[in-house]
Amino acid sequence: MPFTRTIMLTMAGVSLLIPSLRADTDTNRETERLTCMDVIMTRRSIRRFRPDPVDRETLRHIVKAGSYAPSGGNRQPWEFIVVDTPALVDQVYPHVRWLGGDPPVGQRPTAYIALLLQDGTRHASSGGAAFQNMMLAAWERGVGSCCIGSIDRDQVNALLEVPPELHLFVILALGYPAEDPAVHETAESLRPTRDEHGVLHVPKRPLEDLIHFDRFTPPQE
């Protein structure tokens, strides 16, 4: 599905263009100015991708964002392996697990970034900050992403020649989106589902159900 609209993000004095999959209602295709919060709110985990490859400059840009994430004691306990050679991308694919069903042939990721951490999962919070930075930086370039923790680590470690002193924390699947998931606030089931048209519906807990001021307030019966 081609991009139909361009969104402009202005943050720290820098204007960034974000392609959007949503239908364009403005025939002049004017840009919209978005805040950082808008980028956070419009990012979705993408599990269906177009076959267009992501160029290495963009992949380097994404990893740069991850490397600038905060980390405990500024230890920066990470390494990043970028997988973009088509044959190796195909080899990695069978060893990751997908929520909502496997992407069909022709809609699979065109690249991966493996995030490796020192000292096992001790630096999990730093790793989380790094992959969130990368997902937002990817979306800033119009690249969809999905953070995957359900991995056959032994197989992927062997494929990528990960040294034993590093822990494969997560894999970021990347590619240009071929879907536009819908988000709904609900207090009911939080399991994402696909409808009869293949649209992924992602439930989110309402803010009022999870925010507390000064002290924890038990939910009302």
Secondary structure, DSSP 8 states (H G I E B T S, - for coil): ----EEEEEEETTEEEEEEE-S----TT---EEE-HHHHHHH--B---B-S----HHHHHHHHHHHHTS--GGG---EEEEEE--HHHHHHHGGGB--TTS---TTSS-SEEEEEEEESTTTTHHHHHHHHHHHHHHHHHTT-EEEEE--B-HHHHHHHHT--TTEEEEEEEEEE-BS---EEEE-SS----EE-TT--EEEEE--GGGT--SSS------
